[in-house]
Amino acid sequence: MAAPTRWDDGRFTSHLESLVWTASPVVRSYLHALVSGDPGCDWLTWVEHAHLSPDLESALVLGCGSGWLERALAGRGRFRSIVACDFAAEMVERARQSAREAGVSGIEYRVIDLENEPLPAGPFDAVFANDVLHHIKGLEPLYTRIHGALAPQGRLIFNEYVGPNRFQYSDERMDLVNRYLRVLPDRLRWDPISGSRLWKRERTDVKQLVLDDPTEAVRSEDVMPLARRFFRQEKEYLYGGGLLNPLLFGIVTNFRPGDPWDDMLIARFCAAEERLTDAGKIEPDFRIFVGARRDEDPGRTDQEGGSSHRTTSPTRSISRQGPGRFLRTFSVSNGARSAYQRYPRLSVETRSCSNRSGRSQFHIA
């Protein structure tokens, strides 16, 4: 079995959910729009609708965590049976209890170490993974096992962090993140982790990260290229995070959901990330992949098997539904319109700075 990590501690995972960038309802609406074109339609709902038949036999959920994904699947009734697994026994028990309390049936839970143990016997019509593959060092053997567990028409569907290994962003990326950080007022730069005001984002300390969790982003850069190699790519969706993921970690707790000013400010950051991604200045930290079984042996290189598949993504297979720019779909009700009028557009392409009075000085373009 895998060595214990912080992911075995349910208190850690519960606390983490409130610190990550997706804790913001505005960010989640932005991400929904990236995938489905509708801020109200989440990625899982869209991918199920767009890529799966309405009546299927079985599904497998890898790294189930708290269990939200398999409960969502079970609630829609597409699958007759669902198997969900995680290597952390405490998390599996927590997910099982949550399903029981919600009155959700048809889910079988198992404790499985994805690095070393066989997957449950298939075949499965779909295998789902959410924020787990970037913790796997042995991606090639795991992808081989997933390929073997899929039914002939089965699909692998995952939503994963695919950014730099160990969060080692380039100097250019860190500089960009810090330029956006500096436009925030003091109250929004309070870091609940360090208990102090944040003046600059520093690159993650790899040594400390490995001590905290040796699996964290261990081969995140390889998740997508290897998926394209082992599976026939059906669709990829960009899922953002190139700016927001490193920028908002921790400080997202300072933004008050429903506050018109805070909501519009974070919506502006979403729009900035969208522009930067479209311009090719940043890569998304997260991507959604939908892939099918290959006819040939999975994992063979072009030289070994004569396959025409690529290890880089064909542009035509990558999708962002194009919400017509997020701010056009962002609701400006409940006072947000006045905040928008006071704050029409945020740009840090030129110099901008923050004073110590709790108010920020913005370059308005």
C-alpha positions as MATLAB code, in Angstrom:
seq = 'MAAPTRWDDGRFTSHLESLVWTASPVVRSYLHALVSGDPGCDWLTWVEHAHLSPDLESALVLGCGSGWLERALAGRGRFRSIVACDFAAEMVERARQSAREAGVSGIEYRVIDLENEPLPAGPFDAVFANDVLHHIKGLEPLYTRIHGALAPQGRLIFNEYVGPNRFQYSDERMDLVNRYLRVLPDRLRWDPISGSRLWKRERTDVKQLVLDDPTEAVRSEDVMPLARRFFRQEKEYLYGGGLLNPLLFGIVTNFRPGDPWDDMLIARFCAAEERLTDAGKIEPDFRIFVGARRDEDPGRTDQEGGSSHRTTSPTRSISRQGPGRFLRTFSVSNGARSAYQRYPRLSVETRSCSNRSGRSQFHIA';
ca = [
       0.000    0.000    0.000;
       1.050    3.597   -0.558;
       2.702    5.464    2.296;
       0.292    7.721    4.237;
       0.106   11.337    3.063;
      -1.929   14.382    4.071;
      -4.690   13.097    1.763;
      -5.423   10.390    4.332;
      -6.568   13.127    6.715;
     -10.174   14.127    6.133;
      -9.612   17.351    8.077;
      -6.925   18.402    5.603;
      -9.065   17.716    2.546;
     -12.080   19.503    4.037;
      -9.959   22.550    4.854;
      -8.327   22.514    1.421;
     -11.677   22.762   -0.343;
     -12.156   26.241    1.133;
      -8.682   27.455    0.085;
      -8.454   26.534   -3.595;
      -9.451   28.854   -6.430;
     -12.587   26.877   -7.275;
     -14.057   27.689   -3.842;
     -15.378   30.891   -5.448;
     -18.877   30.579   -6.976;
     -17.863   33.181   -9.593;
     -14.836   31.104  -10.614;
     -16.980   27.992  -10.871;
     -19.436   29.820  -13.148;
     -16.523   30.923  -15.307;
     -15.222   27.352  -15.569;
     -18.683   26.014  -16.384;
     -18.918   28.526  -19.215;
     -15.514   27.511  -20.575;
     -16.688   23.932  -21.034;
     -20.419   24.090  -21.716;
     -20.950   27.706  -22.744;
     -23.409   28.020  -19.850;
     -22.308   29.323  -16.417;
     -25.009   27.130  -14.886;
     -23.900   23.842  -16.467;
     -20.900   22.190  -14.787;
     -18.252   20.175  -16.624;
     -19.447   16.750  -15.506;
     -23.033   17.393  -16.566;
     -21.876   18.651  -19.958;
     -19.408   15.839  -20.635;
     -21.992   13.207  -19.706;
     -24.497   14.792  -22.070;
     -22.068   15.301  -24.934;
     -20.041   12.082  -24.810;
     -22.015    9.274  -23.152;
     -25.078    7.273  -24.073;
     -28.113    7.801  -21.811;
     -28.324    4.172  -20.648;
     -25.086    2.451  -19.606;
     -24.147   -0.500  -17.447;
     -21.252    0.524  -15.207;
     -18.826    3.273  -14.257;
     -15.592    3.411  -12.273;
     -14.530    6.519  -10.325;
     -10.827    6.783   -9.474;
      -9.716    8.846   -6.496;
     -13.262    9.462   -5.317;
     -12.278   11.672   -2.372;
     -15.382   12.995   -0.641;
     -17.574   11.248   -3.191;
     -19.313   14.130   -4.938;
     -18.659   12.807   -8.450;
     -20.156    9.338   -8.070;
     -23.114   10.759   -6.139;
     -23.781   13.114   -9.050;
     -23.562   10.206  -11.499;
     -25.847    8.042   -9.406;
     -28.379   10.831   -9.040;
     -28.809   11.110  -12.799;
     -29.363    7.377  -13.268;
     -27.234    6.930  -16.373;
     -25.347    3.938  -14.913;
     -26.855    0.820  -13.388;
     -23.839    0.360  -11.114;
     -20.895    2.496   -9.978;
     -17.643    1.485   -8.310;
     -15.712    4.271   -6.572;
     -12.258    3.913   -5.057;
      -9.600    5.884   -3.227;
      -6.355    4.927   -1.515;
      -7.294    6.820    1.672;
      -9.516    4.603    3.816;
     -10.814    7.576    5.804;
     -11.945    9.325    2.630;
     -13.646    6.178    1.337;
     -15.579    5.828    4.575;
     -16.498    9.500    4.475;
     -17.776    9.154    0.894;
     -19.723    6.024    1.792;
     -21.344    7.795    4.740;
     -22.215   10.846    2.631;
     -23.904    8.634    0.040;
     -25.841    6.864    2.769;
     -26.986   10.154    4.314;
     -28.038   11.468    0.900;
     -30.059    8.327    0.232;
     -27.941    7.464   -2.817;
     -27.655    3.768   -3.635;
     -25.920    1.741   -6.324;
     -22.373    2.776   -5.396;
     -19.785    0.229   -4.267;
     -16.793    1.708   -2.440;
     -13.311    0.201   -2.297;
      -9.899    1.159   -0.907;
      -7.376    0.803   -3.759;
      -3.827    2.057   -4.245;
      -3.805    3.186   -7.873;
      -0.013    3.036   -8.015;
       0.272   -0.638   -7.177;
      -3.016   -2.510   -7.110;
      -5.289   -3.878   -9.847;
      -8.407   -1.979  -10.758;
     -11.819   -3.539  -10.074;
     -12.819   -6.028  -12.728;
     -14.539   -4.423  -15.692;
     -15.545   -3.856  -18.289;
     -16.671   -0.304  -17.520;
     -18.557    1.953  -19.896;
     -16.777    4.950  -18.384;
     -13.838    5.550  -16.083;
     -13.785    8.933  -14.335;
     -10.903   10.679  -12.555;
     -10.944   14.105  -10.929;
      -7.784   15.658   -9.462;
      -6.097   12.314   -8.865;
      -3.897   11.485  -11.885;
      -1.421   14.261  -11.139;
      -0.628   12.365   -7.925;
       0.378    9.212   -9.824;
       4.028    8.461  -10.533;
       3.350    5.276  -12.505;
       1.080    6.820  -15.118;
       1.993    4.345  -17.852;
       1.003    1.203  -15.920;
      -2.141    2.897  -14.608;
      -3.212    3.991  -18.083;
      -2.604    0.437  -19.277;
      -4.876   -0.919  -16.536;
      -7.552    1.694  -17.309;
      -7.409    0.795  -21.002;
      -7.892   -2.851  -20.130;
     -10.821   -2.078  -17.816;
     -12.785   -0.141  -20.438;
     -15.574   -1.732  -22.436;
     -14.984   -1.699  -26.209;
     -16.957    1.551  -26.542;
     -15.938    2.835  -23.127;
     -14.584    6.291  -22.337;
     -11.909    7.643  -20.024;
     -12.973   11.048  -18.704;
     -10.802   13.126  -16.418;
     -10.429   16.662  -15.105;
      -6.857   17.179  -13.932;
      -4.118   19.585  -12.985;
      -1.675   19.307  -15.901;
       0.555   22.303  -15.144;
       4.248   22.313  -14.194;
       5.534   19.477  -12.028;
       5.549   20.423   -8.346;
       3.991   23.803   -9.314;
       7.307   25.106  -10.592;
       5.974   27.981  -12.659;
       8.309   29.983  -14.867;
       9.655   33.368  -13.794;
       7.388   34.972  -16.374;
       4.303   33.273  -14.942;
       5.195   34.216  -11.371;
       5.775   37.819  -12.411;
       2.380   37.921  -14.083;
       0.643   36.435  -11.027;
       2.301   38.973   -8.738;
       1.330   41.897  -10.932;
      -2.304   40.888  -10.510;
      -1.806   40.268   -6.799;
      -0.535   43.825   -6.318;
      -3.770   45.397   -7.535;
      -5.768   43.811   -4.704;
      -6.661   45.876   -1.632;
      -5.059   44.858    1.623;
      -8.105   43.019    2.963;
      -8.067   40.649   -0.022;
      -4.391   39.795    0.347;
      -4.697   38.311    3.817;
      -3.198   34.809    3.747;
      -5.017   32.473    6.166;
      -2.234   29.911    5.867;
       0.624   32.126    7.078;
      -1.596   34.469    9.095;
      -0.125   37.528    7.411;
      -0.716   39.892    4.519;
       0.592   38.563    1.235;
       2.823   40.923   -0.705;
       4.319   38.479   -3.177;
       3.691   34.967   -4.391;
       6.785   32.787   -4.140;
       7.376   29.663   -6.180;
       6.520   26.493   -4.272;
       9.402   25.079   -2.232;
       9.860   21.635   -3.783;
      11.689   20.137   -0.805;
       8.943   21.164    1.596;
       6.242   20.031   -0.800;
       7.799   16.582   -1.103;
       7.991   16.356    2.679;
       4.317   17.313    2.961;
       3.184   15.048    0.140;
       5.620   13.209   -2.164;
       2.778   12.540   -4.628;
       1.769   16.165   -5.205;
       2.069   17.087   -8.908;
       4.768   14.431   -9.214;
       4.301   14.019  -12.993;
       1.562   16.492  -13.775;
       3.241   17.572  -17.012;
       2.968   13.991  -18.331;
      -0.725   13.418  -17.576;
      -2.026   14.830  -20.848;
       0.694   13.706  -23.324;
       0.494   10.150  -22.038;
      -3.311   10.163  -22.143;
      -3.155   11.111  -25.829;
      -0.699    8.289  -26.378;
      -2.634    5.559  -24.567;
      -6.149    6.543  -25.626;
      -7.818    7.770  -28.778;
      -8.536   11.382  -28.084;
     -12.185   12.318  -28.571;
     -12.215   15.794  -27.039;
     -10.247   18.076  -24.758;
     -11.629   21.051  -22.919;
      -9.523   23.868  -21.508;
     -10.362   24.367  -17.835;
      -8.402   27.457  -16.890;
      -6.301   28.052  -13.809;
      -3.207   29.452  -15.497;
      -3.631   32.704  -13.575;
      -6.346   32.008  -11.026;
      -4.942   28.794   -9.546;
      -1.650   30.284   -8.246;
      -3.142   33.742   -7.651;
      -6.155   32.872   -5.506;
      -4.875   29.988   -3.385;
      -5.683   30.809    0.236;
      -6.748   34.402   -0.352;
      -9.932   33.252   -2.106;
     -11.424   33.034    1.398;
     -11.307   36.840    1.617;
     -13.742   37.329   -1.263;
     -17.312   37.565    0.033;
     -19.691   35.544   -2.169;
     -22.619   37.702   -3.198;
     -20.853   40.976   -2.471;
     -21.209   42.962   -5.731;
     -17.742   44.493   -5.589;
     -15.950   41.277   -4.678;
     -17.888   39.268   -7.250;
     -17.160   41.736  -10.023;
     -13.481   41.916   -9.053;
     -13.049   38.160   -9.216;
     -15.039   38.086  -12.461;
     -12.520   40.551  -13.874;
      -9.704   38.192  -12.931;
     -11.556   35.392  -14.726;
     -11.844   37.569  -17.824;
      -8.155   38.478  -17.585;
      -7.193   34.810  -17.460;
      -9.383   34.144  -20.481;
      -7.699   36.925  -22.463;
      -4.218   35.820  -21.467;
      -4.985   32.215  -22.434;
      -6.477   33.246  -25.773;
      -3.397   35.367  -26.457;
      -1.076   32.427  -25.725;
       0.602   34.186  -22.799;
      -0.343   31.453  -20.309;
      -1.327   27.788  -20.520;
      -4.315   26.431  -18.573;
      -3.343   24.558  -15.424;
      -6.313   22.240  -15.835;
      -7.770   20.291  -18.741;
     -10.615   17.877  -19.267;
      -9.917   14.842  -21.421;
     -12.349   12.454  -23.090;
     -10.708    9.427  -24.675;
     -11.624    5.988  -26.013;
      -9.834    2.664  -26.285;
      -7.293    2.283  -29.043;
      -7.485   -0.622  -31.472;
      -3.731   -1.139  -31.244;
      -1.814   -1.922  -28.065;
      -1.959    1.136  -25.787;
       1.235    3.040  -25.165;
       3.103    2.058  -28.315;
       5.084    4.902  -29.805;
       4.835    5.839  -33.465;
       8.185    4.186  -34.079;
       7.179    0.984  -32.318;
       3.707    0.511  -33.720;
       3.384    2.760  -36.728;
       0.481    4.606  -35.113;
      -0.388    8.058  -36.324;
      -1.332    9.384  -32.886;
       0.390   12.456  -31.504;
       1.848   13.324  -28.131;
       0.779   16.926  -28.556;
      -2.827   17.920  -28.835;
      -4.310   18.526  -32.284;
      -5.836   21.986  -32.242;
      -9.128   20.781  -33.733;
      -9.687   18.445  -30.770;
      -9.345   21.120  -28.105;
     -12.539   22.900  -27.219;
     -13.495   25.965  -25.295;
     -17.157   26.507  -25.908;
     -16.620   30.226  -26.047;
     -19.133   31.814  -23.691;
     -18.823   35.012  -25.697;
     -16.363   36.122  -23.051;
     -17.222   35.363  -19.449;
     -18.136   38.904  -18.474;
     -20.896   38.948  -21.055;
     -22.540   36.026  -19.261;
     -21.748   37.256  -15.746;
     -24.828   38.483  -13.907;
     -24.665   42.132  -12.893;
     -27.754   42.032  -10.703;
     -27.968   42.899   -6.993;
     -25.783   45.953   -7.186;
     -23.007   44.401   -9.255;
     -23.805   46.757  -12.150;
     -22.712   49.784  -10.145;
     -19.482   48.001   -9.194;
     -18.908   47.223  -12.846;
     -19.406   50.860  -13.788;
     -16.859   51.922  -11.186;
     -14.441   49.227  -12.334;
     -14.902   48.754  -16.077;
     -11.784   46.845  -16.956;
      -8.732   45.614  -15.086;
      -5.401   45.493  -16.834;
      -1.884   45.095  -15.498;
      -0.197   45.260  -18.851;
       1.226   48.553  -17.621;
       2.505   49.282  -14.137;
      -0.029   49.120  -11.330;
       0.435   49.124   -7.581;
      -1.372   48.823   -4.286;
      -1.128   51.225   -1.390;
      -1.470   50.377    2.282;
      -4.773   52.122    2.917;
      -6.878   49.103    2.022;
      -7.805   50.614   -1.340;
      -6.051   49.784   -4.578;
      -4.870   51.931   -7.445;
      -5.850   50.395  -10.778;
      -4.776   51.045  -14.287;
      -8.078   51.278  -16.135;
      -8.049   50.449  -19.843;
];
